[in-house]
Amino acid sequence: MTTDTPSAFDPPSMINLVGVGMTRDAARQVYEQAGIGPGDIQVCELHDCFAQNELITYEGLGLMKELPYERAMIAIGAAATMHRAYELTVEYVRERKVFGKPIVDFQNTRFTLAEIKATVLASRLFADYIVQKWIDGSLDSATAAMGKVWLTDRQCEVIDRCLQFFGGFGYMMEYPIARMYVDARVQRIYGGSNEIQKELVGRDL
Ligand SMILES: Cc1cc2nc3c(=O)[nH]c(=O)nc-3n(C[C@H](O)[C@H](O)[C@H](O)COP(=O)(O)OP(=O)(O)OC[C@H]3O[C@@H](n4cnc5c(N)ncnc54)[C@H](O)[C@@H]3O)c2cc1C
């Protein structure tokens, strides 16, 4: 395991496993992930090894203290992506005509987009709150966990609703909304699943 020692302004660093104890058979098994671009996932078996404390932490900054920042990044990304999905959808429903009129002219479209717009704004404000806490050094584990759960749940919900307006085109990877849909799903899993985040918030009640 390796870490970089951060300066005062470095973002949180990642821990990299460098093939410790990986067997040849395990290394051959590569899984293709569903979204977020190409990336090999391999089963890595660790035998008879341990991590010395100084290798996964540095003085005064333990690994556990970094986790809220990873969750905050995921939460902020969720808010930004939702905003872009909303913009793309508004553009599309103005252009695409069905039954002789643009999709935006159907009341259902306007009502749904009104709800989405409110969700996107609320998400932006939550993300700004997290950013402010990050800047002033008061970002705590529960706030980051709440942000990760709430914003990534909203991200999946908003993108799913936006995609619906694209009809069949929304299911084609040529359209960015399809890529957003596929990529959003992992946001509720990585960085610690959303269920684990709720456990963390629950401990802080
Ligand atoms: C694309 C991708 C990139 C990743 N990148 C990294 C990385 O860079 N670094 C890294 O360290 N990890 C990374 N991960 C791993 C990721 O953090 C884990 O997948 C995630 O924390 C969930 O752990 P798990 O997959 O072992 O799920 P499990 O622990 O097997 O959990 C499966 C499901 O069980 C349920 N569950 C589990 N525990 C509880 C509980 N206590 N209460 C209620 N329900 C529960 C949840 O629904 C959970 O989603 C990545 C994963 C993916 C998919």
The ligand as an ORCA input file, in Angstrom:
! r2SCAN-3c Opt
* xyz 0 1
  C     -16.810      1.633     -9.938
  C     -16.321      1.439     -8.527
  C     -15.207      2.125     -8.099
  C     -14.749      1.941     -6.794
  N     -13.638      2.619     -6.415
  C     -13.128      2.402     -5.193
  C     -11.933      3.038     -4.779
  O     -11.334      3.820     -5.531
  N     -11.434      2.777     -3.548
  C     -12.084      1.916     -2.699
  O     -11.588      1.706     -1.587
  N     -13.223      1.302     -3.063
  C     -13.754      1.515     -4.279
  N     -14.914      0.878     -4.652
  C     -15.546     -0.050     -3.709
  C     -16.784      0.558     -3.077
  O     -16.423      1.516     -2.105
  C     -17.626     -0.573     -2.489
  O     -18.183     -1.294     -3.575
  C     -18.731     -0.033     -1.596
  O     -18.204      0.534     -0.414
  C     -19.716     -1.130     -1.188
  O     -19.024     -2.226     -0.659
  P     -19.249     -3.684     -1.281
  O     -19.208     -3.598     -2.765
  O     -18.314     -4.596     -0.600
  O     -20.754     -4.011     -0.904
  P     -21.238     -4.893      0.331
  O     -20.548     -4.482      1.565
  O     -21.215     -6.316     -0.098
  O     -22.745     -4.408      0.442
  C     -23.732     -4.783     -0.540
  C     -25.035     -4.122     -0.160
  O     -25.486     -4.645      1.081
  C     -26.167     -3.658      1.820
  N     -25.481     -3.434      3.103
  C     -24.171     -3.653      3.396
  N     -23.904     -3.352      4.660
  C     -25.063     -2.921      5.201
  C     -25.454     -2.458      6.490
  N     -24.579     -2.364      7.502
  N     -26.740     -2.094      6.690
  C     -27.643     -2.187      5.684
  N     -27.334     -2.627      4.455
  C     -26.083     -2.983      4.211
  C     -26.148     -2.382      0.960
  O     -27.329     -2.301      0.207
  C     -24.946     -2.616      0.069
  O     -25.030     -1.856     -1.117
  C     -15.408      1.060     -5.923
  C     -16.554      0.377     -6.359
  C     -17.015      0.564     -7.641
  C     -18.249     -0.183     -8.086
*
